[in-house]
């Protein structure tokens, strides 16, 4: 899994890069098929904008953005949004697989 941290209109400090990478490294516990994570940090006027793009297998792409004055809080809120998207996707995939398995496991009815 690749974790890429980029910045626009600002420089990424080592502390911020380490913070984002440590938080993003926890995302595979919500959905195991993650291939890459790209975090873009931006400073717009007085607010920090964070965009996180998670690419998973089978062309699943999850995007979350958040704007707030505090950059660290912005990262946390953006990760919360992406975590919710990953959790919902995993539940949906699991429900689809369970439904198809249960249908094929039922014996045919004799009339």
C-alpha positions as a LaTeX table, in Angstrom:
\begin{tabular}{lrrr}
\hline
Residue & $x$ (\AA) & $y$ (\AA) & $z$ (\AA) \\
\hline
Unk1 & 0.00 & 0.00 & 0.00 \\
Unk2 & 1.41 & 3.36 & $-1.04$ \\
Unk3 & 0.81 & 6.46 & 1.08 \\
Unk4 & 1.52 & 9.73 & $-0.73$ \\
Unk5 & 1.38 & 13.08 & 1.07 \\
Unk6 & 1.39 & 16.17 & $-1.18$ \\
Unk7 & 0.93 & 19.87 & $-0.53$ \\
Unk8 & $-0.33$ & 22.86 & $-2.46$ \\
Unk9 & 0.45 & 26.44 & $-1.48$ \\
Unk10 & 2.46 & 25.28 & 1.54 \\
Unk11 & 5.33 & 23.06 & 2.64 \\
Unk12 & 4.69 & 19.74 & 4.35 \\
Unk13 & 6.63 & 19.48 & 7.60 \\
Unk14 & 8.09 & 16.18 & 8.71 \\
Unk15 & 5.73 & 16.15 & 11.70 \\
Unk16 & 2.67 & 16.64 & 9.48 \\
Unk17 & 3.84 & 13.97 & 7.02 \\
Unk18 & 4.40 & 11.50 & 9.88 \\
Unk19 & 0.99 & 12.35 & 11.37 \\
Unk20 & $-0.87$ & 11.77 & 8.10 \\
Unk21 & 1.04 & 8.58 & 7.32 \\
Unk22 & 0.44 & 7.11 & 10.80 \\
Unk23 & $-3.29$ & 7.85 & 10.61 \\
Unk24 & $-3.62$ & 6.62 & 7.02 \\
Unk25 & $-1.78$ & 3.40 & 7.83 \\
Unk26 & $-4.75$ & 2.41 & 10.01 \\
Unk27 & $-7.24$ & 2.51 & 7.12 \\
Unk28 & $-6.69$ & $-1.11$ & 5.95 \\
Unk29 & $-8.32$ & $-2.34$ & 9.14 \\
Unk30 & $-11.63$ & $-0.99$ & 7.74 \\
Unk31 & $-11.18$ & $-2.38$ & 4.22 \\
Unk32 & $-8.31$ & $-4.70$ & 3.39 \\
Unk33 & $-8.12$ & $-4.24$ & $-0.40$ \\
Unk34 & $-6.62$ & $-0.73$ & $-0.34$ \\
Unk35 & $-3.94$ & $-0.19$ & $-2.96$ \\
Unk36 & $-2.96$ & 3.45 & $-2.46$ \\
Unk37 & $-3.75$ & 6.49 & $-0.33$ \\
Unk38 & $-3.10$ & 10.01 & $-1.55$ \\
Unk39 & $-3.45$ & 12.93 & 0.87 \\
Unk40 & $-3.31$ & 16.49 & $-0.47$ \\
Unk41 & $-2.87$ & 19.30 & 2.05 \\
Unk42 & $-3.72$ & 22.83 & 0.95 \\
Unk43 & $-3.76$ & 26.25 & 2.57 \\
Unk44 & $-6.60$ & 28.43 & 1.24 \\
Unk45 & $-6.92$ & 31.91 & 2.74 \\
Unk46 & $-7.26$ & 31.26 & 6.50 \\
Unk47 & $-8.37$ & 27.67 & 6.20 \\
Unk48 & $-6.59$ & 24.38 & 5.72 \\
Unk49 & $-8.09$ & 22.05 & 3.14 \\
Unk50 & $-7.39$ & 18.33 & 3.15 \\
Unk51 & $-8.36$ & 15.88 & 0.42 \\
Unk52 & $-7.80$ & 12.15 & 0.78 \\
Unk53 & $-8.22$ & 9.77 & $-2.15$ \\
Unk54 & $-8.18$ & 6.04 & $-1.44$ \\
Unk55 & $-7.87$ & 3.63 & $-4.35$ \\
Unk56 & $-8.94$ & 0.05 & $-3.71$ \\
Unk57 & $-9.15$ & $-3.08$ & $-5.80$ \\
Unk58 & $-11.75$ & $-3.42$ & $-8.54$ \\
Unk59 & $-11.58$ & 0.27 & $-9.40$ \\
Unk60 & $-13.17$ & 1.44 & $-6.15$ \\
Unk61 & $-12.19$ & 5.04 & $-5.42$ \\
Unk62 & $-13.11$ & 6.86 & $-2.22$ \\
Unk63 & $-12.71$ & 10.64 & $-1.86$ \\
Unk64 & $-13.13$ & 12.84 & 1.20 \\
Unk65 & $-12.43$ & 16.54 & 1.67 \\
Unk66 & $-12.59$ & 18.81 & 4.67 \\
Unk67 & $-11.82$ & 22.50 & 5.34 \\
Unk68 & $-11.08$ & 23.93 & 8.74 \\
Unk69 & $-8.69$ & 26.41 & 10.34 \\
Unk70 & $-6.61$ & 23.76 & 12.12 \\
Unk71 & $-4.72$ & 21.45 & 9.74 \\
Unk72 & $-4.50$ & 18.54 & 12.18 \\
Unk73 & $-8.23$ & 18.70 & 12.91 \\
Unk74 & $-8.90$ & 18.85 & 9.18 \\
Unk75 & $-6.88$ & 15.66 & 8.66 \\
Unk76 & $-8.77$ & 13.92 & 11.48 \\
Unk77 & $-12.19$ & 14.87 & 10.11 \\
Unk78 & $-11.24$ & 13.87 & 6.58 \\
Unk79 & $-10.02$ & 10.48 & 7.82 \\
Unk80 & $-13.27$ & 10.04 & 9.75 \\
Unk81 & $-15.21$ & 10.61 & 6.52 \\
Unk82 & $-13.09$ & 8.18 & 4.52 \\
Unk83 & $-13.33$ & 5.58 & 7.30 \\
Unk84 & $-17.11$ & 5.74 & 7.14 \\
Unk85 & $-17.04$ & 5.30 & 3.35 \\
Unk86 & $-14.73$ & 2.29 & 3.64 \\
Unk87 & $-16.85$ & 0.71 & 6.37 \\
Unk88 & $-20.03$ & 1.10 & 4.31 \\
Unk89 & $-18.36$ & $-0.35$ & 1.22 \\
Unk90 & $-17.05$ & $-3.34$ & 3.16 \\
Unk91 & $-20.51$ & $-3.99$ & 4.62 \\
Unk92 & $-22.06$ & $-3.77$ & 1.16 \\
Unk93 & $-19.53$ & $-6.20$ & $-0.33$ \\
Unk94 & $-19.93$ & $-8.59$ & 2.60 \\
Unk95 & $-23.74$ & $-8.52$ & 2.31 \\
Unk96 & $-23.57$ & $-9.23$ & $-1.42$ \\
Unk97 & $-21.23$ & $-12.19$ & $-0.91$ \\
Unk98 & $-23.29$ & $-13.60$ & 1.95 \\
Unk99 & $-26.52$ & $-13.35$ & $-0.04$ \\
Unk100 & $-25.07$ & $-15.14$ & $-3.05$ \\
Unk101 & $-23.52$ & $-17.86$ & $-0.89$ \\
Unk102 & $-26.74$ & $-18.49$ & 1.01 \\
Unk103 & $-28.75$ & $-18.75$ & $-2.22$ \\
Unk104 & $-26.39$ & $-21.32$ & $-3.70$ \\
Unk105 & $-26.28$ & $-23.34$ & $-0.45$ \\
Unk106 & $-30.05$ & $-23.90$ & $-0.33$ \\
Unk107 & $-31.17$ & $-27.25$ & $-1.72$ \\
Unk108 & $-33.62$ & $-27.11$ & $-4.65$ \\
Unk109 & $-37.25$ & $-27.52$ & $-3.71$ \\
Unk110 & $-39.05$ & $-30.69$ & $-4.91$ \\
Unk111 & $-42.67$ & $-30.37$ & $-5.90$ \\
\hline
\end{tabular}
